[in-house]
């Protein structure tokens, strides 16, 4: 009987491990139902340009670049979603290219960067960003978080850290939940506005590549990245083009 119990215990552990691997160790912190997610998509207003500079239509984005090859994705994103060490270094280098030292941060801390995002941010690029810039890079990534979560957190993060720069990387989980590019860009614009109101310099980013078991999302990743480029151009925001960095 004791041996049977031990066997059952090890079987349970094995099944749990298999499940974690299959999901890419990614959890959705929102616990929302599919119906709630669909309602979020339907209720997202189009992103328009009230200032009159640039297009006033919805920002949907047209892919303007080919996705990285499957071999490239496997090299830097072995599981198809999260970057390895080299992938995180490339992400950090791309963000670093958009950052210049500031002596006057408008009352904020001139040597502080906050990295806001999901599990891709949580995977480690802020550590490398700190080394590349000589600044303090604070990691504020939450696994499974969508862009709406960033909107809910950005005010508190800015108030807490008073950073000179805010690196914003969202969209992967929105895409995986079937939310349109307009949902992502609408939420990103809110985060940009919050940063600017705080005197912080925002930096947007296109999405990192997907592959492997996430290959079905590649077309939407491209559309969302294109929409983010459009948004950055319209708002005059610095852009870390991660999609083109790989």
Buried (B, 14 or more C-beta within 10 A) or exposed (E): EEEEEEEEEEEEEEEEEEEEEEEBEBBBEBEBEEEEBBEBBEEBEEBBBEEEEBEEEBBBBEBEEEBBEBEBBBBBBBBBBBBBEEBBBBBBBBBBBBBEEBEEBEEBBBBBBBBBBBBBBBBBBBBBBBEBBEBBBBBBBBBBBBBBBBBEBBBEBBEEBBBBBBBBBBBBBBBBBEBBBBBBBBBBBBBBEBBBEBBBBBBBBBBBBBBBEBBEBBEBBBBBBBBBBBBBEBBEBBBBBBBBBB
